[in-house]
Structure formats: structure tokens, C-alpha cells
Amino acid sequence: MSVRPGTVGMASGRVLVTYATRLGSTREAAQAVASGLRAAGLGAEVKPAKEVHGLAGYEAVVVGSGLYVGRWHKEVRGFLSRHRQELAVLRWASGLARSLAAAPSARVPVTKV
Ligand SMILES: Cc1cc2nc3c(=O)[nH]c(=O)nc-3n(C[C@H](O)[C@H](O)[C@H](O)COP(=O)(O)O)c2cc1C
């Protein structure tokens, strides 16, 4: 599977929306993302990162996590680490803007989780 940022809108197959949460808001965000994808005519499946054991059958993957003391949830970091060879990832995180700005690129690059 090969996914390039900016091309998800062109996908016609299934999209995996995976996430990890402590308090539940990232799960709700994942469900909202999947609803938006379905409204756009895509197939979308929502699954906790710890329950994803393979990416076969997915054309694109969206990954989300809460931020906890500046870090993504360990289950998302594990997911990214397990699938790093297969993924170019569109990332989002919920939390305060200052930490959010610093976290995705500075602290959790996809190639070094
Ligand atoms: C223990 C703890 C640490 C947190 N650390 C951060 C942080 O470093 N930066 C941030 O922006 N938000 C932080 N937050 C806020 C969470 O990222 C935010 O509430 C998020 O929506 C939680 O996602 P969840 O409901 O999916 O667990 C923290 C929350 C908790 C409970």
C-alpha cells in the first residue's frame, strides 16, 4: 500500500481511521472523520490502533491520538512503528494548540516514533 499526503480525496477504496484514546475524545474525532469520508463516498472503517494487525485492503490510513505530556498515545506510536514501511500518514492530534504545534513533526516523526 502506498499513500501520499494530499491524495486521500482521490481514493476510491476503503480508508482505515485508527486512533488511541485515554478519555474518549479522539475516538469521537475518529468517528467524525469516518463519517466525513463516508459522506464523500469513501468506505471508512474506525478501529483502535491496538486492534489493527494488518493494512491489507485499505487504500489509505488516517491516524489520530490525544496528546499526553507532549507525546502521542503509546498505542499509536506502536502502530506507526509497526507499519512504518507501509505508511505515509496524515496525522491529527487533539489537545492545546501550543503542544499540538510542537508534537506531530518535532516529537513524533513518522519515521522515528
Ligand atoms: C495526563 C494528560 C496529559 C495531557 N497532556 C497534554 C499535552 O501535553 N498537550 C496537549 O495539548 N494536551 C494535553 N492533554 C489534553 C489531551 O490531549 C486532550 O484532552 C485530548 O483531547 C485527550 O484525548 P482523549 O480524550 O482521546 O484521551 C493532556 C491530557 C491529560 C489527561
The ligand as a MOL file (V3000), in Angstrom:
LIG
                    3D

  0  0  0     0  0            999 V3000
M  V30 BEGIN CTAB
M  V30 COUNTS 31 33 0 0 0
M  V30 BEGIN ATOM
M  V30 1 C -2.4920 13.3440 31.5720 0
M  V30 2 C -2.8140 14.2880 30.4200 0
M  V30 3 C -1.7870 14.9350 29.7670 0
M  V30 4 C -2.0640 15.8130 28.7030 0
M  V30 5 N -1.0210 16.4410 28.0550 0
M  V30 6 C -1.2900 17.2750 27.0210 0
M  V30 7 C -0.2370 17.9110 26.3120 0
M  V30 8 O 0.9330 17.7310 26.6010 0
M  V30 9 N -0.5570 18.7460 25.3080 0
M  V30 10 C -1.8610 18.9910 24.9620 0
M  V30 11 O -2.0770 19.7920 24.0500 0
M  V30 12 N -2.8830 18.3770 25.5910 0
M  V30 13 C -2.6290 17.5320 26.6000 0
M  V30 14 N -3.6470 16.9140 27.2670 0
M  V30 15 C -5.0030 17.1230 26.7870 0
M  V30 16 C -5.4180 15.9500 25.9160 0
M  V30 17 O -4.5560 15.8110 24.7960 0
M  V30 18 C -6.8300 16.1890 25.3980 0
M  V30 19 O -7.7180 16.2320 26.4830 0
M  V30 20 C -7.2260 15.1460 24.4290 0
M  V30 21 O -8.4350 15.5110 23.8110 0
M  V30 22 C -7.3560 13.8090 25.1120 0
M  V30 23 O -7.6860 12.8780 24.1250 0
M  V30 24 P -8.5090 11.5850 24.5290 0
M  V30 25 O -9.8420 12.0650 25.0670 0
M  V30 26 O -8.6880 10.8430 23.2470 0
M  V30 27 O -7.7290 10.8180 25.5280 0
M  V30 28 C -3.3990 16.0480 28.3130 0
M  V30 29 C -4.4360 15.3760 28.9920 0
M  V30 30 C -4.1510 14.5070 30.0260 0
M  V30 31 C -5.2860 13.7880 30.7180 0
M  V30 END ATOM
M  V30 BEGIN BOND
M  V30 1 1 1 2
M  V30 2 1 2 3
M  V30 3 2 2 30
M  V30 4 2 3 4
M  V30 5 1 4 5
M  V30 6 1 4 28
M  V30 7 2 5 6
M  V30 8 1 6 7
M  V30 9 1 6 13
M  V30 10 2 7 8
M  V30 11 1 7 9
M  V30 12 1 9 10
M  V30 13 2 10 11
M  V30 14 1 10 12
M  V30 15 2 12 13
M  V30 16 1 13 14
M  V30 17 1 14 15
M  V30 18 1 14 28
M  V30 19 1 15 16
M  V30 20 1 16 17
M  V30 21 1 16 18
M  V30 22 1 18 19
M  V30 23 1 18 20
M  V30 24 1 20 21
M  V30 25 1 20 22
M  V30 26 1 22 23
M  V30 27 1 23 24
M  V30 28 2 24 25
M  V30 29 1 24 26
M  V30 30 1 24 27
M  V30 31 2 28 29
M  V30 32 1 29 30
M  V30 33 1 30 31
M  V30 END BOND
M  V30 END CTAB
M  END
